[in-house]
Amino acid sequence: MPTIKIIRDLREIDRVQWRTLLARCPDSTVFQSIEWLEAWWRNLGGGFEPFVLAAYQGPHLVGLAPLYRRPRTVLGVTRDELHFIGAGQSDYN
């Protein structure tokens, strides 16, 4: 059973393990790279909180969900929503 870690600071992500995981995915694109997501975050992620879910099998990264939290108010009730980093204002998601 994998262990899930919540990462709230993009600098905590192991870039080597991210690249290794991405290289194992035959359908990956540049839009899943840590470099693209960090660029998106620097330019469009202001005011939100990263909420990256990282799955580990022992010490090895085996899955990622690069998300962020965003508050949303509907009918006077504010809740947090999770969105993929890069969602909305991007060419590919």
HELIX and SHEET records of a PDB file:
HELIX    1   1 LEU A   10  GLU A   12  5                                   3    
HELIX    2   2 ARG A   15  ALA A   23  1                                   9    
HELIX    3   3 VAL A   30  GLN A   32  5                                   3    
HELIX    4   4 ILE A   34  LEU A   44  1                                  11    
SHEET    1   A 3 THR A   3  ILE A   7  0                                        
SHEET    2   A 3 VAL A  52  GLN A  57 -1                                        
SHEET    3   A 3 HIS A  60  ALA A  65 -1                                        
SHEET    1   B 3 GLU A  49  PRO A  50  0                                        
SHEET    2   B 3 LEU A  67  VAL A  74 -1                                        
SHEET    3   B 3 VAL A  77  PHE A  84 -1                                        
END                                                                             
